[in-house]
Amino acid sequence: MTSFTLNGKSVSVDDEPSTPLLWVLRDSLGMTGTKFGCGMALCGACTVHLDGQAIRSCVSPVSRVAGKHVTTIEGLSTDSSHPLQRAWIEIDVPQCGYCQSGQIMSAAVLIRENPKPTDKDIDEAMSGNICRCGTYPRIRRAIHRAAELAASGGTPTHQKGAR
Amino acid sequence: MSTHSVFQPSLGEASRDDSRPKSPARREFLKTTAAFGAGLFIATYVPELAAGAREQAAVGAGVFAPNAFLRIAPDDTITVIVNHSEMGQGIYTSLPMLLNEELQADWAKIKVEAAPVDPAYNHTVFGVQMTGGSTTTPSEWERFRKMGAMARIMLIQAAAEKWSVPAESCQAQNGVVIHPQSGKKASYGSLAQAASQVKVPQDIPLKDAKKFTLIGKSVKRLDTPSKVNGTAQFGLDVRLPGMIYAVVARPPVFGGKVVSVDSSEALKVPGVQTVQQIPSGVAVIAARFWAAKLGRDKLKITWDHGPNAALSTSKMTEEYSKTSATPGKIARKNGDPQAALASAAKTITAEYDVPYLAHAMMEPLNCVVDLRSDSCELWTGTQFETIDRLMAAKVAGLSPEKVKLNTTLLGGGFGRRANPASDFVVEAVHVAKIAKAPVKVVWTREDDLAGGWYRPKWHDRFVAGLDAEGNPVAWTHTIVGQSIMAGTAFENFAVKDGVDSTSVEGAADLLYGMPNLQVDLHSPVIGVPVQWWRSVGHSHTGFSVEAFLDEVAHAGGKDPLELRRMLLAKEPRMLATLNLVAEKSGWGNPLPKGVGRGIATHFSFDSYVAQVIEASVEKNGNVKVHRVFCAVDCGRAINPEIVKAQMEGGIIFGLTAALKTEITLENGTVQQKNFHDYQMLRMFESPAIEVHIVPSDAPPTGVGEPGVPPVAPALSNAIFAVTGKRLRRLPIRSSDLAES
């Protein structure tokens, strides 16, 4: 039995301790927002937060999270109000959308630790996350936009035009 | 026949240049597939007949379901039933936009639901239910508007009857029918029950384009909210009560067979339930995915590698080159190319190579099957509903009507999820036959990359003749590569006189005015399964034709842009697209030292695209792509932001193919395993991209694929401009460019 805190709630699972957290989340706990892309920490689709730090859940045995706090995309906010989620919607970042949970979870650590990231900071923080649809230009814009939203106390400023 | 010929006449807005050459590939494919679904197409196209499926769509009392594409509930909820798969291209937004342009409901009330499999939802041209060929918006341009207009007419009629006023005196606006003279108003939902009793109108006129209020606006995508909070459901996310999991060990060599299996260690893994042979390999079934995967790792399988055990892509490259020096089947011949070459002032020859490529969608293949004695239900992200259901029914031993297929969101498709053999669906039904419970078959990334159905490996050999002024007067192009259509249900239609039209698209329908032109084709039969991959044949012809044209320009002492302008004199739409990208990119303006600029155009899926790329090369040979400028004429842009996003995505996809990826085989075995040796472009390599849309009121054309073909040539032409090194194979390797 492994116990940990998932999105603020205590959970216990009976998976083998060596089972990657990704499959515990998806198959045992039904939290399917966290995605499987490679199984080797190469694509970032499975990114979650462990005590606030971004980890690749596909290579993290569930034993590693015992007694710790895990946050998944479902727990980033209860109502999609996180500045990144709002910016993602404003800029219509996703295409197929499959990698976006991981992208947002990586970006969330970036803007928490670096409230005004430069393009270079974004390159460094986000290059572990692959998007096959090629949404990188919009992810970049949306991270800058989320930083603005967060800085303005979370109040979106209105933009002109059709967007 | 083209897509447009099906529906354009009744639109009364003919394309402005009907003289443009239609892609023979496209034409053939459309013929093929229209014939494939003969008869069905008529039924789906005529609105009254499509309305016959309304019983199927109607659920719940008082719901108005005027046709198979729309339900209006008493609570004013509008459900648009979309018959094409959402794999990122934005059609869960753009198709409802088409419908609601005519329906005039409150956009905020619109919800989208994936269509079940039914002839009512067949592709208007291809005659089967499917998504592909960048045809979704062009093929539904008229039907979705008619479905919306039909409902609006019936809602107005219902209101008019209720109020005993002439229908002509009522108007529809934002989900409400209004009678201005009396001030009476009724919401669509309140009229739903009454509208269900109204006779389906025979005549459904459509709005004049000048009155569009939704089409042409960058409306926000309806699927974005679910894709930022983890609730979007892809095939891999489907969960059923009592569901178990399976992975399959497949032959390491295509065409291989199992000789023997030792499953004793696999069965010791906690959670593993059974290990059994199926036609495609050995299935390991377990309570959870991870146990199934660990069990598979423990299998000891002896394989008979079969006839492909010696396959080597490096040998194939040599053989393809030799073959390209011999005459192939003629795909196109204009003038007398041989005589023109013989009398040319100068000739140049070049050979180009591109590798096998995997689609590598971020969501690996998967399929959930619940097989019962007299029914079968499937959940999967597919682009090929009709075919998949037929194939699943065959394996299950059931009639297709007993098989229900649920289309989920697709975590990328790029063609892979429209498999001619329904490989991932067929295999999953075989697994279900032994699972005795609902089962989810999961492919790992390694399974996906080694699983075949690749973009074919291609070799392109060119000879061009130039006159004394440096103008090209002759052009021959010999193509070598596997046929995608051969061996599929489409072969009889798509392969004519030995020429698979998808092998020569982008080459045989060259837009450039070339007085003496020949394109011929060799289609070797090789045991590697191949398939359409985002932009299909254009993915190799776009590169080779545009890079070789750059060689021709330099050999003749011409500016690459000026030569293209001259050769496109009779192609006004491409010329305008080219001029737009030249203007926006500042072609001819000085660049920083060490930065080169390359240009390319390509006509595909009835759309015109031109791109300029700025790039530099570091001492170690690494390529840095700085900026990409893209102009596109795709007819009327239904949602300009979605068009831009598709071009951006196509450019990144094209850069990955240009700089990163190849599938190679040695001793019949695929050498690439995962994203460490099949690398994708990443954020730090992603250039600034500017997309400019050519304003147009022509009918909409393809958007999902046309952004890809010009990328590799624009990049390699930029690298030539800055280094003087001509790159004739993809991917571009730093070793080709490093300073010695």
Interface residues (C-beta under 8 A of the other chain):
Chain A: D15 E16 T19 P20 W23 R26 D27 S28 G30 M31 T32 G33 T34 K35 F36 G37 C38 G39 M40 L42 C43 A45 T72 I73 E74 L76 S77 S80 L84 Q85 W88 I89 D92 V93 P94 Q95 C96 G97 Y98 C99 Q100 S101 I104 I122 D123 E124 M126 S127 G128 N129 I130 C131 R132 C133 G134 T135 Y136 P137 R138 I139 R140 A162 R163
Chain B: E86 M87 G88 Q89 G90 K217 S218 K220 R221 D223 T224 P225 S226 K227 V228 N229 G230 T231 A232 Q233 F234 L236 D237 R239 Y245 P270 R288 F289 W290 A360 M361 M362 E363 P364 L409 L410 G411 G412 G413 F414 V442 T444 R445 P640 E641 I642 A645 Q646 E648 G649 G650 I651 I652 F653 N674 F675 H676 M680 L681 R682 M683 F684 S686 A688 I689
